[in-house]
Amino acid sequence: MPERTPRLWPLIHGALIIALLVATGFIPALHKWPLFWIAALAGYLLVVWMVSPLRTTFRWWQIGKATPTALLAAVVIAVVSCATLFVFQRFSSPNLRPLAATLPVGVFGIAATGIAFSLLNAVFEEIVFRGILFDAIAPWGRSNTIFLTSALFGLGHLHGYPPGLVGAILAGVFGAALCGLRLLTGGLGMSIATHVIADATIFFLTVRSGAF
C-alpha cells in the first residue's frame, strides 16, 4: 500500500477532472464556451480543497524554462500546426457553425471573443491535459503519459476543431508535441504559448468561413 499511495491520489485527480468534464456535457446551460471549462475546473478545485489527501497532493504547475531548444521546438510546432489547420480547412471544409454557436460573439464582439478564446481556451486545455492529467499518469512512465494524455486530448476534439476522426488524430499528434514541450521545459508556459497560436488560427478560420 505505501508504494501505491503516491500513484493513487494523482490518478484520482485525473479521474475527478474527467468526470467533471463529462458531467458538464449533460448540462445544456454549460455548453457555451467557456462555461464548461470554468464549471469543471471550479468543481475540481472545490473538491480538492474539501478532500485533505487531494489537497495535499495538488501540484502547482511551473512556467518552465524557455531554453533556445524549447523556443525552436515551439516555433516549429506552431508553424506546422497552423499550416496543418489551414490545409485541413482548405480540403475538408467542415461546418464551423456549431463551433461558432458556442462562442459568445454576440455579447463581446468578434475581436474580444477571439482574444479571449485564443488565450483562455489554451490555458484551460493545458491545465487539464498537460497539467492535471499529465501529473495523474506520470507515475506510470513517460511513454504512457504522452500516449494517454494525447489520446484523451484527441477524443476531446471529436466534436471540436478540427472535427471528426481525422481531426481527433491531428489533435492527438498536436497534444503529443505539447507534452514534449512540457517535458523539455519542465512547465506549461511554452505549451500554453504554442497552443494560443493554434487556437488563434482556429478562430481566424472560423471567422473567415462565415460561420458567425
C-alpha positions, 0 to 999 in steps of 0.5 A: 500500500505505501508504494501505491499511495503516491500513484493513487491520489494523482490518478484520482485527480485525473479521474475527478477532472474527467468526470467533471468534464463529462458531467458538464456535457449533460448540462445544456446551460454549460455548453457555451464556451467557456462555461464548461471549462470554468464549471469543471475546473471550479468543481475540481478545485472545490473538491480538492480543497474539501478532500485533505489527501487531494489537497495535499497532493495538488501540484502547482504547475511551473512556467518552465524554462524557455531554453533556445531548444524549447523556443525552436521546438515551439516555433516549429510546432506552431508553424506546422500546426497552423499550416496543418489547420489551414490545409485541413480547412482548405480540403475538408471544409467542415461546418464551423457553425456549431463551433461558432454557436458556442462562442459568445460573439454576440455579447463581446464582439468578434475581436474580444471573443477571439482574444479571449478564446485564443488565450483562455481556451489554451490555458484551460486545455493545458491545465487539464491535459498537460497539467492535471492529467499529465501529473495523474499518469506520470507515475506510470512512465513517460511513454504512457503519459504522452500516449494517454494524455494525447489520446484523451486530448484527441477524443476531446476534439471529436466534436471540436476543431478540427472535427471528426476522426481525422481531426481527433488524430491531428489533435492527438499528434498536436497534444503529443508535441505539447507534452514534449514541450512540457517535458523539455521545459519542465512547465506549461508556459511554452505549451500554453504559448504554442497552443494560443497560436493554434487556437488563434488560427482556429478562430481566424478560420472560423471567422473567415468561413462565415460561420458567425 
